[in-house]
Amino acid sequence: MPLDFDERLSRLRSRRMDDNNTVLMSAGYGEAYEKRTANKATKYALGSMQEVDPRSTQISHEEAEKVERNLSEGLRDEHLYPEFKLQGSVPLNVHIRGASDVDLLVMEGRCLRVSPCVSSLKSYVDFSGNVKDTVLDLRRKSEIVLDRRFWGATVDKTPAKSIALSDGGFRRKVDVVPANWLDSADYQRSLDEASRGVEIVNKYTLEHIENYPFRYIAEIEAKAGLTNDGARMGIRLAKNLKNDSDADIELSSYDIGSLIYHCPSHYITHQVARDLMVLSGVERWLDELSKDRSTAIALMTPDKTRRILDEDAKWTGLLRLANDVTDLAKAVEKELVGPYYFDHSDRETIRKHLNENAIPLAPEFVGSRF
């Protein structure tokens, strides 16, 4: 069954919209990807790779800063020393929604756990309290401060690992995640902030969950640097395809980013006006993985804490995502070669056509409507 790109383009536009971005909401405003081609499958592919409007991303950061400022003042009144960090898709600029949620970590600066390390470059004063209890106390006091500071907003305290802020003047949903620092042996030896971990407490099960969000961010940023931002484009593409798929794809945004991280850099290196090279590279990489299960299931997350495909459902998700990317590549290639190209293209020919075609950065005809 052919893909309905009218429906997909409608979903893509809706996902990228932001009621708080006045320029984006202006009548007649069209994003850059919409003006580059009249071909629907190609337009969908370009839009799926393009970053959301920078002003929308800036609003997400502003809302996180608003929460950080108010929470910092309130917790200092409680004689705490909070430290804040963003995690997730927004600081990486791989989010696909105009109005993306923001994850804001808050740590009590004096509360940390230290991994054993023989050659540490840091010295520590032993923390006298119970780390888990301190995180739960930080959460309790954060809830009080947020209730008081944002009395007109919804402060949802039910999530196991976070406090969710929305409504009441918030232009974004902000998830505040109380945690403690975890100074790994790698961090102590290098003092590289990316190697510093955090631990989050599930308030219902009291499980202490180890996480290295800054290593993940640093590794994806490095990959983006090697690929002229092609890695970010590939991650957004795969996330949008997952969102619009008719199949149930059991891969998280973190999993998708991790899979693209391992893609050979020359597959997805972006060149000016040759965005379709990234589509070709992602299709090639996921196709290779789908035919080599042993290699696929051995891949580790960028922070090296677990295997990416650590459940059977994720392997199935990879197969479905690979199929969706191939279907898109075929549809785009069909538009590129035109209706009078009657030869059946194999995978290599499809990739060749995608790699060789440039899509102008501006409409060919000034004043044309697409």
C-alpha positions in Angstrom: 0.0 0.0 0.0 1.6 3.4 -1.0 2.4 5.8 1.7 -0.1 8.7 2.2 2.3 11.7 2.1 -0.5 14.2 2.4 -1.4 12.7 5.8 2.3 12.5 6.8 3.0 16.1 5.8 0.0 17.2 7.8 1.2 15.3 10.9 4.7 16.7 10.4 3.5 20.3 10.2 1.3 19.8 13.3 4.1 18.2 15.3 6.5 21.1 14.4 3.9 23.8 15.2 4.3 25.9 18.4 1.4 28.1 19.6 3.9 30.3 21.4 6.1 31.0 18.4 4.3 34.0 16.7 6.4 33.9 13.6 5.7 30.2 13.0 2.0 30.7 13.6 1.8 33.7 11.2 -0.6 33.2 8.3 1.2 32.2 5.1 4.4 31.4 6.9 6.1 28.3 5.5 9.2 26.5 6.8 12.3 26.2 4.7 11.7 22.5 3.8 8.3 23.3 2.4 9.8 25.7 -0.1 12.5 23.5 -1.5 10.4 21.1 -3.5 6.9 20.4 -4.7 7.4 16.6 -4.4 5.5 15.3 -1.4 7.7 12.4 -0.3 10.9 14.5 -0.7 9.3 17.3 1.2 8.4 15.0 4.0 12.0 13.6 4.1 13.5 17.1 4.2 11.1 18.3 6.9 11.7 15.2 9.0 15.5 15.9 9.0 15.2 19.7 9.6 15.6 21.1 13.1 12.5 22.7 14.6 12.3 26.5 14.4 15.2 27.9 16.5 12.8 30.3 18.3 10.8 27.3 19.5 13.9 25.7 20.9 14.9 28.9 22.6 11.4 29.0 24.3 12.1 25.5 25.7 15.4 26.7 27.2 13.7 29.9 28.6 11.1 27.8 30.4 13.8 25.6 31.9 15.7 28.6 33.0 12.6 30.1 34.6 12.1 26.9 36.7 15.8 26.8 37.5 15.9 30.4 38.8 12.8 30.0 41.0 13.8 26.6 42.3 17.3 27.7 43.1 16.1 30.6 45.1 13.6 28.6 47.0 16.0 25.7 47.8 18.7 28.1 49.0 16.2 29.5 51.5 16.0 25.8 52.7 19.9 25.9 53.1 20.4 23.6 50.1 22.9 24.0 47.4 21.2 23.0 44.1 22.9 22.4 40.8 21.0 22.1 37.5 21.6 20.4 34.2 19.4 19.8 31.1 19.2 16.3 29.7 17.3 14.7 26.8 16.6 15.8 23.2 16.3 19.6 23.6 19.9 20.3 24.7 21.0 18.0 21.8 18.7 19.7 19.3 17.3 16.4 18.1 13.8 17.1 19.3 11.1 16.9 16.7 8.2 18.8 18.3 7.9 22.6 18.2 6.6 22.5 21.8 9.0 19.9 23.2 9.0 19.0 26.9 12.2 19.8 28.8 14.0 17.6 31.4 15.7 19.6 34.1 17.9 17.7 36.5 18.4 19.1 40.0 21.2 17.8 42.3 22.0 18.8 45.9 25.6 19.9 45.4 27.0 18.3 48.6 25.2 15.0 48.0 27.2 12.6 45.8 28.4 9.0 45.6 31.9 8.3 44.6 33.0 5.2 42.7 36.2 3.5 43.8 39.2 4.9 41.9 42.9 4.3 42.6 44.3 7.3 40.7 41.7 9.9 41.4 42.5 13.6 40.7 40.0 14.7 43.2 39.8 14.5 47.0 36.4 14.2 48.7 34.9 14.9 52.1 32.7 12.0 53.0 29.0 12.7 52.8 27.5 11.9 56.2 23.9 11.5 55.1 22.0 8.7 53.3 22.2 9.5 49.6 18.8 8.0 48.7 17.1 9.8 51.6 18.7 13.1 50.7 17.4 12.8 47.1 13.9 12.1 48.4 14.2 15.1 50.8 15.3 17.2 47.8 12.3 16.1 45.9 9.9 16.9 48.8 11.4 20.4 49.3 11.4 21.0 45.5 7.7 20.1 45.4 7.0 22.6 48.2 9.0 25.4 46.5 7.4 24.7 43.1 3.9 24.7 44.6 4.6 28.1 46.2 6.4 29.7 43.3 4.1 28.5 40.5 0.8 28.5 42.4 -1.2 29.1 39.2 0.4 26.1 37.3 -0.2 22.4 37.5 2.5 20.8 39.7 2.1 17.1 39.2 3.9 15.1 41.9 2.7 11.7 40.8 5.5 10.7 38.3 7.9 8.2 39.9 11.1 10.0 39.0 10.1 13.6 38.3 7.9 16.6 39.1 5.9 17.7 36.1 5.1 21.4 35.6 2.5 22.6 33.0 -0.3 25.1 32.4 -0.5 28.4 34.3 1.7 30.4 32.0 4.1 27.6 31.2 4.8 27.6 27.4 6.4 24.1 27.8 6.0 21.2 30.1 9.0 21.0 32.3 10.0 17.8 34.1 12.1 18.5 37.2 14.2 15.4 38.0 15.8 15.3 41.5 19.0 13.3 41.6 22.4 13.0 43.1 25.8 13.2 41.5 27.7 10.0 40.8 31.4 10.6 40.3 32.6 7.7 38.2 36.2 6.4 38.2 36.5 7.8 34.6 35.4 11.3 35.8 37.9 11.2 38.7 40.7 10.3 36.4 39.9 12.8 33.7 37.8 15.5 35.3 35.8 15.4 32.1 32.3 16.6 33.0 30.8 14.3 30.4 31.9 11.3 32.4 30.0 12.5 35.5 26.9 10.4 36.3 23.7 11.0 38.2 21.4 8.7 40.1 17.7 9.1 40.2 15.4 7.6 42.8 12.0 6.0 42.0 9.8 7.4 44.8 7.5 4.4 44.8 10.0 1.5 44.6 13.0 3.4 46.1 15.1 2.0 43.3 18.4 4.0 42.7 18.9 4.3 38.9 22.3 5.1 37.5 22.5 7.3 34.4 25.1 9.1 32.3 23.1 11.7 30.3 26.1 14.0 29.8 28.2 11.2 28.2 25.3 10.5 25.8 25.1 14.2 24.9 28.8 14.6 24.4 29.1 11.5 22.2 26.2 12.5 20.0 27.6 16.0 19.7 30.9 14.6 18.7 29.2 12.4 16.0 27.4 15.4 14.7 30.7 17.2 14.4 32.2 14.4 12.4 29.2 14.3 10.0 28.5 18.0 9.5 25.3 17.6 11.5 24.2 14.6 9.5 23.9 12.6 12.7 21.3 15.0 14.2 19.5 15.0 10.9 19.4 11.2 10.8 18.2 11.0 14.4 15.3 13.4 13.7 14.5 11.5 10.5 14.2 8.2 12.3 12.2 9.7 15.2 9.7 11.3 12.8 9.3 8.0 10.9 8.7 6.1 14.2 6.1 8.7 15.1 4.2 8.4 11.8 4.6 4.6 11.4 1.6 2.4 11.0 3.6 -0.2 13.0 4.3 -0.2 16.7 8.0 0.5 17.0 9.4 -0.3 20.5 12.4 2.0 20.3 12.8 5.0 22.5 14.3 8.3 21.3 17.4 7.3 23.3 17.6 4.0 21.5 17.2 5.6 18.1 19.9 8.2 18.8 22.2 5.3 19.9 21.6 3.4 16.7 22.4 6.4 14.5 25.5 7.1 16.7 27.0 3.8 15.5 26.3 4.5 11.8 29.5 4.9 9.8 30.1 8.6 9.6 30.7 8.6 5.8 27.2 7.2 5.4 25.5 10.3 6.9 27.9 13.2 6.3 25.8 16.1 5.2 26.7 18.3 2.3 25.0 21.5 1.3 21.7 20.9 -0.6 22.4 17.1 -0.4 20.2 16.3 2.5 19.0 13.1 0.8 22.5 11.6 1.3 21.5 11.4 5.0 18.3 9.5 4.1 20.4 7.2 1.9 22.9 6.6 4.7 20.4 5.9 7.4 18.5 3.5 5.1 21.8 1.7 4.3 22.8 1.4 8.0 19.5 0.2 9.3 19.2 -2.3 6.4 22.6 -3.7 7.2 21.7 -4.1 10.9 18.4 -5.7 10.0 20.3 -8.4 8.1 22.9 -9.0 10.8 21.3 -9.6 14.2 24.4 -10.5 16.0 26.1 -7.2 15.2 22.9 -5.2 15.9 22.3 -6.7 19.4 25.9 -6.3 20.4 25.8 -2.5 19.9 26.1 -0.5 23.2 24.5 2.8 24.1 27.0 5.8 23.7 27.4 5.9 27.5 28.3 2.1 27.4 25.8 1.3 30.2 23.7 -1.3 28.3 23.0 -2.9 24.9 20.7 -0.8 22.7 18.5 -3.7 21.7 18.3 -5.2 25.1 14.8 -6.6 24.6 13.3 -8.8 21.8 10.7 -6.1 21.1 13.5 -3.6 20.3 14.9 -6.0 17.6 11.4 -6.1 16.1 11.2 -2.3 16.4 14.5 -2.1 14.4 13.2 -4.3 11.7 10.0 -2.2 11.4 11.9 1.1 11.4 14.4 -0.2 8.8 11.4 -1.1 6.6 9.8 2.3 7.0 13.1 4.1 6.1 13.4 1.9 3.0 9.8 2.7 2.0 10.5 6.4 2.3 13.8 6.1 0.3 11.9 4.3 -2.5 9.2 6.9 -2.6 11.7 9.8 -2.8 13.8 8.0 -5.4 10.6 7.5 -7.5 10.0 11.3 -7.5 13.6 12.0 -8.4 13.8 9.8 -11.4 10.4 10.8 -12.7 7.4 9.0 -14.2 9.2 7.9 -17.4 11.9 5.9 -15.6 10.6 2.3 -16.0 13.6 0.3 -14.7 13.2 -1.3 -11.4 15.7 0.2 -9.0 17.5 -2.1 -6.5 18.7 -0.8 -3.2 22.1 0.3 -4.4 20.6 2.2 -7.3 18.1 3.9 -5.0 20.9 5.0 -2.7 22.9 6.2 -5.7 20.1 8.4 -6.9 19.6 9.8 -3.5 23.3 10.6 -3.1 23.6 12.2 -6.5 20.6 14.5 -6.3 20.8 18.0 -4.8 17.6 19.8 -3.6 18.0 23.6 -4.1 18.0 25.6 -0.9 15.5 28.1 -2.4 12.5 27.6 -4.7 13.5 27.5 -8.4 10.7 29.9 -9.3 10.5 33.0 -7.2 6.9 33.5 -6.0 6.0 29.9 -6.5 3.7 28.3 -3.9 4.5 24.8 -2.8 
